[in-house]
Amino acid sequence: MTPARTASPRTARVINDRIALDLLVEHGSLTAAQLKELTGLSRPSVADLLQRLADDGLVRIVGEAGAARRGPNARLYGLVAERAHVAAVDVRHGSVSFALADLAGTAVGDAVLSVPDEGEPGDPVAETVTALETVLRESGVTTLHTVAVGAPGMIDPATGALGGGTALPAWHARVPAALRERLGVPVLLENEVNLAGIAEHRLGAAHGRDAFVLLWLGLGVGAAVVLDGRLRRGASGGTGEIGFLPVPGAGGLPSATDCDGGFHSLAGSAAVCALAREHRLRLPPHGTGNGLRAAEAAVRGAASGETGARGEAFLDALAERIAVGAAAITAVLDPGCVVLGGEVGRAGGRVLAARVAERLSGMSPLATEVLCGTVEGSPVLGGGLVTALDAARRDLFAPR
């Protein structure tokens, strides 16, 4: 029998330091006694740990626990949140959104930049970099550690670059390198639906689940797949490109370069608008986003009951379409849970999710819970901040 290996003192310190820092992130400020209770370490070990973290500039005394108690035992220790900041960037067709957070995950700034259509005057890449620099300056951030960028399309797992996809603006692919060059910090690129899936997994409806699929319903359709607790990207980064999924009722078949004829033709925003018109629902002007805002408004109005019987029939028809795509996903992956996200999915809320669940149960023998996304604000930015914070903490919470 091979004897069991025990951790070296250095390895044990590394593990204990990281546990303590994670507890300070989760709970906020704690006393040494509370850290002792939560970690199971001895009092001297906790004292040594806190001294090491203070020497590294990661922990400091932030107050005392209660007016009746004074002295060392009452000291509250907290994470030095301003030690580093991270940024998330959500790159869309007509806009770029930004969010900033400190090392504790507290939001410290945000902004939205309108981007001109291709062919119009202006350089979207330069404007994006300048806009991020502006929000950093206005938020007082001088210690940027990592930037996470979410963009439509497939991310090549070998190179980390924005690869093949449908007709995406060419400037999208140039954003990460431009940010990296100007800011001099690591820039992580991820598919925007995957970032939304990370947000729902860590912060939202799928928290604590080992398996689920986020079904993104917006301008287009997509999916984020989490199995065995891990986000799955696939051999070419294309896991979740369900706009290309051949499904009945789409009126044709997709091609390698065009998802029209796939699930996109049933559940993308243009298709949702067309379905709303079939049910004689009044739509607001499309404005920007190729009908996305109109589709969102139609679904929200129907889900709230504002459009009466016509809205009910519209939601039934839309749920039938969504269930077709969800049934194909569950037949292959059996995730046990589908979360409806994206602007349209979130607009439908629990009302749409319940309809999809009912229809899905009639199409598939696999028990599948259907939920609506619950992450507040932008789930893409939320997932971007989670991703960037994970990278920053891996670096800074490691021993020096």
Buried (B, 14 or more C-beta within 10 A) or exposed (E): EEEEEEEEEEEEBBEBBBBBBEBBBEEEBBBBBBBBEBBEBEEEBBBBBBEBBBEBEBBBEBEBBEEEEEEEEBBBBBBBBBBBBBBBBBBBBBBBBBBBBBBBBEBBBBBEBEBEEEEEEEEBBEBBBEBBBBBBEEBEBEBBBBBBBBBBBBBBBEEBEBBBBBEBBEBBBBBBEBBBEEBEBBBBBBBBBBBBBBBBBBBBBBEEBBBBBBBBBBBBBBBBBBBEEEBBBEEBBBBBBBBBBEBEEBEEEBEEEEBBBBBBBBBBBBBBBBBBBEBEBEBEEBEEBBBBBBBBBBBBBBBEEEBEEBBBBBBBBBBBBBBBBBBBBBEEBBBBBBBBBBBBBBBBBBBBBBBBBBBBBEBBEBEBBBBBBBBEEBBBBBBBBBBBBBBBBEEBBEEE
